[in-house]
C-alpha cells in the first residue's frame, strides 16, 4: 500500500552503502573492483531482501475492497466516510492499514556515507 517509493529510496541507500563499503576500500586492500562489486551486490541482496519480503507480504491477497460491489452509491458512501475521517482527524485508522510500520528490520548505517 504505497510502499514503492519508500522501497526505491531504501534500496538505493542500501545499494550505495554496500558499494561504498565493499568497493570504496577495495583499492586500499589491493582487491579487484569487480570482486568488490560482486560482494557488494550479494550483501545488498542479503540486507535488502528481508525488507522487501515484509513489504510484499500480503500483496495480491484479496482484500475487503475486492468484495464490495462498486456502484455510484458505494463510491459516494466511501468518499463520505473518508471525508468524515478527515474532519474528525481519525488518522489512527490509516495507520491500521499501512505497512510503513515494519518491525524487525532496521535501516543499516554506513560510515562511508557520513559527511565529515
Backbone bond lengths (Angstrom), bond angles and torsions (degrees), N, CA, C in turn:
res aa  C-N    CA-C-N  psi(-1)  N-CA   C-N-CA  omega(-1)  CA-C   N-CA-C  phi
1 X - - - 1.446 - - 1.528 108.66 -
2 X 1.308 116.70 85.82 1.452 120.83 175.01 1.514 114.94 74.52
3 X 1.310 118.17 29.11 1.463 120.27 -177.58 1.524 112.89 -103.62
4 X 1.328 118.63 7.00 1.460 121.02 -177.60 1.514 113.08 -63.49
5 X 1.329 117.26 -48.34 1.463 120.57 -179.50 1.521 110.75 -67.10
6 X 1.324 116.67 -42.81 1.471 119.90 178.15 1.523 110.63 -60.56
7 X 1.320 116.81 -42.48 1.463 120.72 179.31 1.525 111.37 -64.12
8 X 1.322 117.12 -39.49 1.465 120.74 179.15 1.527 110.96 -64.80
9 X 1.321 117.26 -42.73 1.465 120.52 -179.45 1.520 110.49 -67.58
10 X 1.326 117.17 -45.74 1.469 120.26 178.75 1.525 109.93 -62.79
11 X 1.336 117.24 -42.43 1.461 120.35 179.39 1.518 112.55 -62.44
12 X 1.328 116.82 -42.11 1.474 120.47 178.75 1.525 110.58 -64.92
13 X 1.325 116.65 -39.85 1.468 120.70 179.26 1.525 110.88 -64.05
14 X 1.330 116.70 -47.00 1.469 120.47 -178.85 1.528 110.09 -65.80
15 X 1.333 117.75 -41.65 1.459 120.57 178.94 1.526 111.19 -62.81
16 X 1.325 117.29 -46.21 1.473 120.36 178.49 1.525 110.82 -62.43
17 X 1.314 116.25 -40.53 1.468 119.50 179.29 1.515 112.36 -64.48
18 X 1.321 116.95 -41.88 1.466 120.00 -179.67 1.526 111.46 -70.50
19 X 1.335 117.52 -38.26 1.466 119.65 176.14 1.521 109.89 -64.46
20 X 1.322 116.76 -44.23 1.464 119.84 177.03 1.517 112.20 -62.26
21 X 1.310 115.94 -38.13 1.462 120.85 -178.08 1.525 111.72 -70.28
22 X 1.326 117.70 -40.60 1.459 120.69 -174.18 1.526 114.05 -97.73
23 X 1.321 117.84 -26.07 1.469 120.17 -178.09 1.522 111.67 -104.02
24 X 1.304 117.98 -27.79 1.459 121.68 -178.01 1.514 112.71 -63.01
25 X 1.316 115.75 -32.56 1.462 120.05 -179.38 1.523 112.84 -107.54
26 X 1.328 116.99 6.30 1.472 120.04 -177.57 1.518 111.15 -63.54
27 X 1.333 117.41 -41.59 1.459 120.53 179.16 1.515 112.50 -65.47
28 X 1.335 117.10 -35.58 1.461 121.45 178.73 1.521 111.07 -65.91
29 X 1.316 116.40 -34.25 1.468 120.58 -177.97 1.522 111.83 -89.66
30 X 1.332 117.71 -2.19 1.455 121.34 -179.80 1.519 113.17 77.98
31 X 1.333 116.89 20.16 1.464 120.89 -179.35 1.520 110.32 -92.84
32 X 1.305 115.11 159.92 1.457 121.82 176.64 1.532 108.77 -78.05
33 X 1.326 116.26 137.16 1.473 121.23 -179.68 1.532 110.63 -61.34
34 X 1.332 118.13 -35.38 1.465 120.98 -179.75 1.525 111.10 -61.86
35 X 1.327 116.68 -39.43 1.465 119.64 176.53 1.524 110.55 -65.50
36 X 1.330 115.77 -36.04 1.468 120.07 178.08 1.511 111.93 -65.09
37 X 1.338 116.61 -40.29 1.474 120.94 178.04 1.523 110.17 -63.17
38 X 1.327 116.41 -45.74 1.465 120.30 179.57 1.523 110.86 -60.10
39 X 1.312 116.35 -44.75 1.462 121.09 179.15 1.528 110.68 -65.93
40 X 1.330 117.07 -39.89 1.469 121.47 179.95 1.521 110.85 -64.34
41 X 1.334 117.19 -42.59 1.460 119.90 179.46 1.527 111.86 -66.22
42 X 1.311 116.86 -36.79 1.472 120.65 176.56 1.522 110.14 -66.23
43 X 1.327 117.39 -43.80 1.469 120.93 178.79 1.525 110.94 -65.37
44 X 1.338 116.21 -37.39 1.469 120.87 176.45 1.523 110.07 -59.95
45 X 1.314 116.82 -48.07 1.468 120.86 179.87 1.535 110.54 -60.87
46 X 1.325 116.72 -43.14 1.464 120.64 -178.26 1.530 112.19 -65.17
47 X 1.332 116.88 -36.48 1.467 120.10 -177.71 1.523 113.03 -85.88
48 X 1.322 117.67 -34.24 1.459 120.81 -174.19 1.528 112.97 -88.09
49 X 1.327 117.76 -27.63 1.464 121.39 -177.62 1.530 112.87 -57.99
50 X 1.348 121.13 -43.88 1.473 119.21 178.28 1.537 112.58 -60.00
51 X 1.329 117.01 -37.04 1.464 120.78 177.24 1.525 110.05 -62.36
52 X 1.328 116.78 -49.72 1.462 120.54 -177.68 1.526 111.79 -66.69
53 X 1.328 117.49 -34.92 1.463 119.32 177.09 1.520 110.81 -61.51
54 X 1.334 117.44 -39.96 1.459 120.84 178.64 1.528 111.18 -70.08
55 X 1.319 117.04 -38.80 1.467 120.22 179.53 1.526 110.14 -65.65
56 X 1.329 116.57 -42.23 1.454 121.07 -175.10 1.528 113.77 -83.01
57 X 1.320 116.88 -8.23 1.463 119.75 -179.61 1.533 109.16 -61.36
58 X 1.278 115.89 122.61 1.453 120.76 178.20 1.514 114.90 88.60
59 X 1.335 118.33 -7.44 1.463 119.70 177.63 1.520 107.82 -67.49
60 X 1.291 116.08 129.54 1.448 121.07 -178.73 1.511 113.91 94.59
61 X 1.345 117.28 -12.97 1.455 119.60 175.35 1.522 109.17 -70.68
62 X 1.321 117.26 146.74 1.458 118.63 178.33 1.530 111.07 -63.20
63 X 1.298 115.98 141.19 1.461 120.36 177.89 1.517 109.25 -116.28
64 X 1.302 115.75 176.15 1.465 120.71 178.96 1.518 110.92 -62.78
65 X 1.352 116.48 -29.43 1.456 119.96 -178.98 1.529 112.88 -69.29
66 X 1.338 117.40 -20.46 1.460 120.54 177.24 1.529 112.11 -73.86
67 X 1.321 116.91 -20.01 1.457 121.45 -175.74 1.524 113.48 -96.43
68 X 1.330 117.18 -6.62 1.458 121.10 -177.56 1.526 109.71 -85.10
69 X 1.329 117.79 130.47 1.468 118.97 173.96 1.533 109.15 -74.62
70 X 1.321 117.67 115.41 1.463 121.91 -173.72 1.530 110.73 -83.50
71 X 1.322 113.62 93.84 1.465 121.90 175.97 1.516 107.93 -110.76
72 X 1.312 119.16 166.17 1.473 119.91 175.91 1.529 112.37 -55.54
73 X 1.324 117.52 -35.14 1.465 120.38 179.29 1.526 111.80 -65.90
74 X 1.350 117.48 -45.29 1.467 119.19 -178.82 1.525 111.22 -67.95
75 X 1.325 117.33 -36.11 1.466 120.10 177.51 1.521 110.41 -65.97
76 X 1.330 117.51 -43.26 1.468 121.23 177.52 1.523 110.53 -63.21
77 X 1.323 117.10 -40.19 1.466 120.77 178.31 1.523 110.51 -64.47
78 X 1.307 117.28 -42.50 1.463 120.69 178.74 1.527 110.74 -63.39
79 X 1.333 117.72 -43.64 1.460 121.01 176.74 1.530 111.06 -60.37
80 X 1.331 116.31 -41.05 1.458 120.17 179.23 1.525 110.53 -63.87
81 X 1.350 117.62 -40.21 1.467 120.95 178.45 1.528 110.89 -65.99
82 X 1.328 117.06 -40.34 1.461 119.72 176.52 1.529 111.13 -63.35
83 X 1.327 116.45 -41.23 1.458 120.28 178.07 1.523 110.12 -62.82
84 X 1.323 117.50 -43.46 1.459 121.61 179.48 1.525 111.12 -63.06
85 X 1.330 116.63 -42.10 1.462 120.24 177.70 1.523 110.71 -63.34
86 X 1.331 117.28 -37.92 1.460 121.36 177.62 1.523 110.81 -65.54
87 X 1.314 116.71 -46.39 1.460 120.74 -178.43 1.529 110.97 -64.78
88 X 1.314 116.74 -40.70 1.468 120.90 -179.39 1.526 112.99 -85.33
89 X 1.328 115.73 0.00 1.468 122.20 178.18 1.530 111.69 55.48
90 X 1.307 114.26 51.16 1.455 120.98 -178.97 1.530 110.67 -92.16
91 X 1.314 115.80 54.26 1.463 119.22 -177.32 1.522 112.73 -68.05
92 X 1.298 117.16 -14.94 1.470 119.97 177.97 1.534 110.98 -63.40
93 X 1.321 116.62 -30.92 1.464 119.79 178.25 1.525 109.92 -64.73
94 X 1.307 117.00 -38.75 1.467 120.42 179.59 1.523 110.93 -64.99
95 X 1.316 118.01 -39.08 1.464 120.48 179.81 1.524 111.54 -64.95
96 X 1.318 116.44 -27.39 1.455 120.26 178.28 1.529 110.63 -64.24
97 X 1.314 116.59 -35.42 1.460 121.37 -176.17 1.526 113.33 -92.54
98 X 1.313 118.78 -15.11 1.457 121.84 -174.63 1.518 111.50 -79.92
99 X 1.338 115.09 153.35 1.459 121.64 177.39 1.530 111.97 -103.11
100 X 1.314 117.63 5.83 1.453 119.42 -176.65 1.525 112.87 -65.51
101 X 1.317 117.19 -20.03 1.459 120.47 179.44 1.523 108.90 -85.50
102 X 1.314 116.73 81.09 1.456 121.41 179.36 1.515 108.54 -94.08
103 X 1.299 116.15 109.76 1.460 120.50 179.37 1.516 109.04 -94.94
104 X 1.302 115.98 147.07 1.452 120.38 177.25 1.521 114.35 90.99
105 X 1.334 118.17 2.53 1.461 120.71 176.72 1.516 107.84 -137.52
106 X 1.322 116.14 124.54 1.458 121.47 179.31 1.522 109.55 -113.66
107 X 1.325 115.70 142.52 1.450 121.42 177.58 1.524 109.24 -65.25
108 X 1.346 118.17 125.59 1.468 119.17 -179.87 1.524 111.57 -68.90
109 X 1.311 115.25 153.38 1.464 121.02 176.30 1.528 108.48 -108.07
110 X 1.325 115.42 138.81 1.453 121.69 -178.17 1.519 109.06 -123.29
111 X 1.323 116.91 119.83 1.455 120.79 179.47 1.521 111.63 -63.98
112 X 1.337 116.90 -31.11 1.454 121.36 -179.08 1.532 112.35 -62.75
113 X 1.336 116.63 -22.51 1.462 120.30 -176.45 1.519 112.86 -97.16
114 X 1.319 117.51 -0.83 1.457 120.71 179.19 1.520 110.22 -82.04
115 X 1.302 115.64 142.56 1.463 119.87 175.89 1.506 109.57 -83.33
116 X 1.310 115.63 148.69 1.472 120.28 178.10 1.509 110.01 -79.72
